[in-house]
Amino acid sequence: MKVVFAGTPEFAAVALRALIEAGFEVPLVLTQPDRPAGRGMQLQASAVKQVALAHGIEVLQPLSLRMDAKDPQRALEASAAHERLVSTDYDVMVVAAYGLILPRSTLDIKPCINIHGSILPRWRGAAPIHRAIEAGDSETGVTIMEMEEGLDTGPMLLMERIAITDTDTTGSLHDKLAALGGRMIVEALRKMEAGDLQAEPQPETGVTYAAKISKDEAKLDFALPADMLARKVRAFNPFPGAQAQAGASTIKIWNAQPAGGSGAPGTVLAADANGIVVACGEGALRLTELQKPGGKRLPAAEFLKGFSFDGLSLS
């Protein structure tokens, strides 16, 4: 079976590696254009592009796949990509965290199936891993689904569930789901080859949407309950990183757990090697890994050697 692959970040790169290792022929890869990254803001290839180039696979990086795009350059690139897809000998397109909407013109060329990091129809959309942790879900999973023009609305082909632990961050859960997605997409294509892949419509109830994460969400509101803030810290690790204002400094909070204590929201109740305990709207939050501007992520004991919370409240 010949597979065209469309994806961009590491979540997708894991699946591409799995397909290559399983022996599927991948004649073409689509990924987002190179983006500036790092302190030097140098252009960097996506994780998927790096895997493709390492295996000698042709890469396309159009700005859009919509041939009716208003921007002439985007429309031109979309038309060229469409022509390349039509001329490519493949059986199915696999999509994982691509970042571009596939228009009907693309979906109509060959079957398109998607690797989505949630138990659909819960958490359709851009940030299903973050939102599952933030909401306090006890489980999540991966759904392999047929693609259609709606946002993650297509029929389901395979689904597997995993537990979300009390210590899972978006980073750790991402890695678990990426590995699961890589295994499942190989299984799905094997079933497709055997004519044994059955589609099931998504339930009409239980639909939720995982909106894209905004940096504006990073600031913690200590008027909220401590357990809710602890989930936000885990959900925003590694991006965008939860933040709080401590005097003139904006500090990032990478690890925190609910703790005993009460007081006016934002009041620092204790600051020692065990963590910085901050009063919340309900209960208190113990901050155990922090980072000051220009510094490194540090456990509380090390952080306090270079930062004092005396007389400070967090906001």
N, C-alpha and C positions, 0 to 999 in steps of 0.2 A: 504494500500500500504506500502511495506517495502522498506526503503531507506538506502543505504550505503552512508555515507557522507565523502567527502574528502576536507579538508581545514585547514588553519593554523592560520591566525591572527584574530583580532576582527571583521573585515568585515565578515569573514566566520562564526565566532561564533554567530553573530546576526542571521544569516540564520539558523544555527543549532538550536538555541533556538526557532525560529519561527516554525520550523518543529516539534519539540518536543511538543510545546504548542498546535499546530494544531492537535495533535493526531497521527501523522505518527510514525510507528514503525521504530526505527533506530537500527539494530542489530550490526552494525560495523562502526567505524570511522577511517579514515586514516588521519594522520597529520604529520608534519615534526618532526624530532627528537628534544628533548629538547636542548636548546641553552644557553650558558652563557649570563647573562644579569645583569645590575645593577652595582653599584660600586664594589661589591664583586665578580662580574662575576660568580655567582652561577648558576648552571643549572636551567632553568625555563621551565615549561611546556607551550606549546602554549595555546592561548585563547581557541581554539577548544578542545584541550585535557582536559582543566579544566572543560569545559561544559560537555563533554562526561563522565568524571569520576564522576562528581556530579550527573549524572543520571544513573550511573551504566552501561554505554555502553562500550563494548570492544574497545580497541584502538590499532591500528597498527601504527608503526613509521619507516617504511623502509627508508633507505638512497636513494633507487631508486626503480622504478617499471620496469626497463629494465632488463629482464633476460639475455640479451646478453651483459650486462655491462662488460667492461674489468677488472674492479676491482673485484676479487673473492668474497669479502665480500658483495659488493653491489649486485652482481648477485645472491648470495645465499639468501639475504634478499628479493630480488625481486621475486625469485621463491617461497619463503615461503608465501609472500603476495599474489601472484597469486593463489596459492593453497587455501589459506584461502578465497579469493573472490569467487573462483569457488565452494567451499563447503558451502558458505553462501546462505541462502534463502533470496533473495531480488529481487525487481522488477526494480529498477532504481538507478543509482549512481548520486548524486548531488555533483558538484564540485564548490568551491568558493575560489579563492586565495590560492590554495593548495601549489604551489611552486615547484611541480615536474611535469614533462611531463608525460602524460598518453600514453603509447605505444599502438600499435594496439592490442596487446594481452589482454590489459585491456579493451579497448574500445569494443572489440568483445564479452565480457562476457555478459553484459546487457546494455541497453541504458544508455548513460551518458549525462547529461545536465549541463550546466555551467551558473553561475551568473556572468556577466561581467559588470563592472562599467563604461560603455560608450554607446554612440549611435553608434553601429556598422554599417558600417565598419570603422568609425573614431575611432582612438586610440585602435587598437588591441595591445595586449602586456601587459607588466608588470606594467606600471605606468600610467594608463589612467586618474586618477584623477589629479595628479600633472600636466600632460602635457596639459590637457584641460584648467586649470587655467593659466598656463604659456603662452599658445598660445593666451589667451584672448577670448576663446570661450564664447558665451553668454548662452549656455545651454549644458547640458550633460544628463545622464540618466542611466538606467540599461537595458541590453539586456539579456534575457534568451535564450540560444541557445543550439542546439545539438552539441556535441563535435565530432570532427574528428581530423585527425593527423596534419592538418595545424594549424598555430597559430591563434586562434580565428576566423577561417574561416567558421565555420559550419552554417547551416541554422538557422534562427531566429524563435523563438517560441512566445515570448512576448517582447514588448519594451514600456518603459515609459520615458518621458522626464521631466527634471526639470531645472529651470533657475539657472545660476551661478551669484550670486550677486557680487557687487563691493567689498564687505567685506568678501566674502568666502575665507577661507584658505583650504588647503588640509584636515586639521583636521575637520573643520566644514562640508565640502562637503562630506567627507568620512562618517560621521555619518548619513547624510541625505540619501546617496546612500545605506548604509548598511541597514537602516530601510526599504527603498524601495525594496531592493533586497529580504529581508526576507518576506515581504508581497507578492511580485511577485512570489517567488518560491512556496509558498503555493498555490497561484492561479493557477500556471502552473501545479502542480501535481494534483490538483482537476480537472482541465480540462483533464489531461491525464487519470485519472480514469474514466472520463465520455466519453472518446473517442472523445474529442472536442478540441484537441490541434493540431493546424495546423502549419506546418513548411513553411517558406518562405526564399528562397535563399537571401544572402546578395547582395546588389548592387555591381556592378563591379567598379563603380566610387566612389571617395571620401575616398579611403583607406589611412589611416595613421597609423604609428606605434609608440607606447608609450614606448620608450626605458627605461630600468631600471634606476632609479635615482642614480647618482654617487656623492660621497662626493666632488669630484673635481669640481662639478658644483656649489657648495655652495658660492664660492667667487664672489662677485659682481664686475662687470666691469663698473665703472662710466662713461666710454666713451659711454655707451649705453644710449638710451632715458630713461627718468625718468619713463614713463608709463610702459615700458618693465621691468624695475627693480622692480617696485612696484608689478607687477604680479609675478616675481620670488620670492620675499619675501613671498607672500601669498602661492605660490606653494610649497615652501620649509619649510612651517610651518605645522606640527611639525618636519619633517625630510627632509633634514639634517640640516636645519636652515641656512638662508643666513648669509654670513660672510663678514667682511671688515677689513682691516688692518688700525689701527690708531696708528701711531708710532710703539712702540714695542708690542702693544696689538692687539690680534685678537678678535674683538667683534662680537657677533651674533646680527642680526637684525630680530626682530620678527614681527614688524608692521611698515609699511611705506606707504606714499601716495605721488603722484606727487604734486609739489608746484611751485609757481612762483619763478623766480630767474635765474641767469645765471652766468657763470664763467668758469674757467678751470676745467675740470672734476675732481672730488674729493675734490675740495675746499669747506671748511666749511663756508657757507655764514651766518649762524646764529645758535646759540645754546642757547635755553632758555626753559622755562617750556612747550612751545608749540611743541618742538621737535628740532632736529638737522637737519638743511637744508643743503643739499650737492648738489653742482652743478654737472650736468650730461651732456652727449653729447648733449642732447636736454632737456631743462628745468632743474628742480631741484627735489630732493627727500627729503621729510620730514620724518625723522626717529622718531618714537614715542614710540617704545618699544625696549629695548636693553638689552644686557647681557654681562658682562665682564668675563674673564676667572675665573672660580671658584665661580662666583656670581650667583645671581638670575635674572630672567627676571624682568625688572623694567620699568615703564613708564619713559619718558624722564626726567621729572622734578626730579624724585628720582635718576635716573642714574647720572645726572649731579652733584649731591651732592658728588659723589665719583669719578668723572672722568672729566677731563678738556680737551677740544678740542682746547685750545689756541695754535696757531702756527702749528696745525696739519692739514694735508690733508688725505683723505681716499683713499685707493687703494685696 
